[in-house]
């Protein structure tokens, strides 16, 4: 039966055959393999990792381009399809919560009852933790401000085009500023990822959060580009809503990071 005829009979989206899932999985495998080779100092390890990352970004871009085309010009994203996409985004954020929960578990497991190897204190002996009221506090204010701006963009998307654009520009700018400050903080750290469990958990937790900030910034930047090109219309902007949910998730995680790692975890106890 013809695909268009089937689509007229129900509101579901019958996806056309696409090469991107297979190619994206191959790119992810190549990236993982390259990362392992690079970490173990194998020859061509860095080249393989770099190629895998470029390959992965390209495949994901082509895949998302097709999704944008399906939603914007082909009209496949019906109300029912949009609801399914929202459920999918919610489940993805729940999986991300579990991801960060594992790092917080490792942090509190070591900090609440420091072992003899750590000197029975936290932070471990020899670790000079960051002052929470310097760059960490500034980054907290930046993310909280960006959450206000992105909420402003959300509330004005249906009626105030110029306000939405301005709010998104401010949010993306604050996201970039956060990343630059985190790089500055890393460059001035007096401990490294190999310095006991503190260094490992600190850089993994804050590093993965910083990676999520970069992804969220790109997500919102794409939404800004799409908004400027009239891809969204009233009641039809699931991609924009997903970016907003993701950004609020990043905000909330950072509050837990600041309170537990920077403030509580920086005091010897």
N, C-alpha and C positions, 0 to 999 in steps of 0.2 A: 504494500500500500504506500502511496506517495506520502512523504514526510509532512508536507503542508496540509494534506487532508487529515492526517492523524492529529496534527496540532489544532485543527479547527474543532475537533471533537472533545478536547479536554484542555485545561489550563496549564498542564505540565510542560516543561521544556525538554524535548527530545534532543539531546546533544548530538551534533554531527561528529563523525569520526575525526579525531584530532591526533596529531603526532606529539603534542606537547607533553602529555603525562609520561610517555615512555622516555622522551628525550630529557625531560626534567629529572626523572629518576636516575638516568645515566649520568647526568651532570652532577647530581647530589652524591652519587657513588664516587665519581672522580674527585670531587672536592674533599670528601672524607678520606679517601685513599691518599690524596696529595697532602692533607694535613698530617696524617700519621707518618708519612714518609718524611715530611719536613721536620716534625718533632723528634724523629730518630736520626736526623742528619743524613738521610739517604741522598744519593746523587739525583738531581732533577726533582727533588722533593718540593722545593719552593716553586719551581716552574710548573709542576703538576698541580699544585694548590692554586696558583694564580690562574692557570688555564681553566681549572674546574670552577672557580668563582665567576670568571667571565662567562663561561658556558652556562652556568646556572642562572646568572642574572639575565642573560639573553633569552633563555628558554622561558623563564618566568615572565619576562616582559612581553614576549609574543603570546603567551597563554593569557595573561591579563588583558592584552590588547583585544583578543578575541572575545573575552567576557564583556569588555566595554562595548564592543560592536554589537554583541547580542542584546545588551541591555539598552543601548542608546538608539541604534538605527534599525535593528531587526525586530524589536518589540517582543522578545522572548520572555522578558522578566515580568510575568503577570503577578498579580497580588499573591497568588499561592506560591510562586517561585520566590518572590521576595521574602515571604515568611520563612521558607526553607533556608534561604541564605542567611537570614537573621539568626535562626536556630544554629546554623553551622558556625557563625561567628561567635555566638555565645559559648558553644562547646569548645571552640578553639581557645577562647579566653580562659575557660575553666581548666583546660589542659596546661595553659601557661601559668595559672595559679599553682597547680600541682608542681610544675617545674621549679618555681621559685620557693615553694614550700620545702622542697628537698634541701635547698641551700640554707634556708633559715633553720631547718632542723639540725643541720651539721653545725651551724654557728652556735645555737643554744646548747647543743649536746656537749660542746667543748667549753663553752664559756660559763655555764652554770655550775659545773663541777670540774675545774681544771685538773688535769692529771699531774703526776710527779714530773713527767717530761716537760711540762709547761711551767714548772716551778710553783704549782698550786695557786697561781694568780692569773688574772685576765685583765688586760692583754698579757701574753706570755713575757717572761723576762727577756729583756733586750729589744722588745718591740716598742717603738715610739709611735703611738697612734696619732691620727690627725685630730686637730682641734675641731670640734663639731660646729663652732661658731664662726668659722672662716668661710672657705669655699663651699663646704657642705650646706651651710645655712643659706648662702646666696643661691646655690642651685635649688634648694627647697623652695625659696621664694620665686625663683624663675619658673619652676614647674607648676606651682600653685597659680601663678599669674597666667601661665599658658592655658591652664584648665579653665580659668575665667574667660579668656579670649575665645577658646574653642566652643564653650557653652554659648557665648554671645553669637558666634557664627551659626550655631545650630538653631537658635531662636529666631534669627533674622533671615534664614535661608529662603523662606517662602515669600517674604515681602520686601526685604531691604537688601538688594543685590550689592550695593556699594559697601554696606556695613559688613556683609559676609566676607567679601574680598579683603577688606581691611583687617578684620579679625583673624582670618586665615593667614595673612601675611605676618601679623604679629606673632601668631602661634608658631609658625615655621621659623621665624627669626629667633624666638626664644628657645626653640628646640636646638637650633644650631649653636646658640650662645651656651646652652647647657653642655653640649658636647665639647666645645672648646675649653670650657672651664674644667671639665673632667680630665681632658688631656693635660691641662696645666697641672692639675692635682697629681696625676700619675707621674709626671716628669719631676715633681718635687717630693715624691714619696721617699722616705728613708728606709723602707723595707720593700722586699720583692715577693713575688708569688711563691718562691721557694722557702721563705722564712716562716717555718712552722705552719700549723693549721690556720693561724690568724691570717697570714699573708695569702694562703691558698683560698680560704673562704672569702676574704675581703675582695680580692681581685676577680674571683669568679662571680661573686654576687653583684658587685658594682659594675664589673665589665659586661656581664650579660644584660644588666639593666641598661647600661649605656648603649649596647647594641640594639636593644628594643627601642630606645629613644631615637636612634638613627632610623630604624625601620618606620617608626611612627611619624617622624618628620618627613620622610619620603612619601609615606602614605598620604599625609595631609597636603604635601606639595603637589602630588598628582591630582588630588581632589580640587586644589586651587586652580590648576591648569584646566581640569574638566569644567569647573564652574565658570571660568572665564570664557570657555568655548561652548557654553549653553548645553552641556550634557545632562544637567539635572533639571527637573521640573517638579512642580508641586506634588508632594506625596510620592515621588519616585527618585530617591537618592539613597539607596541601600549602601552603596559604597562609601558615601560620606558619613552615614550613621555608623558604619563599621569602624571607620577611621576615628571617629569621636569616641566610641566605646573603648577602642584600643588605647587611645591617648589617656583617657581617664584611668584605665587599668595601670598604665605606666606611672601616672601621678600617685596612685594609691600605694603601689609597690615601693616607690621612692620614699614615701612617708614612713613606711615600716623600716626601710633601710636606714634612713636618717636617725630614727628613734632608737632602733636596736643596735646597729653597727657603729654609727658615728657617735651618738650621745651616750647611751647606756654602755656599749661595748668599749668605749675609750677610757672609762674610769676603772681604775684598778680595784678589784674586789675578789 
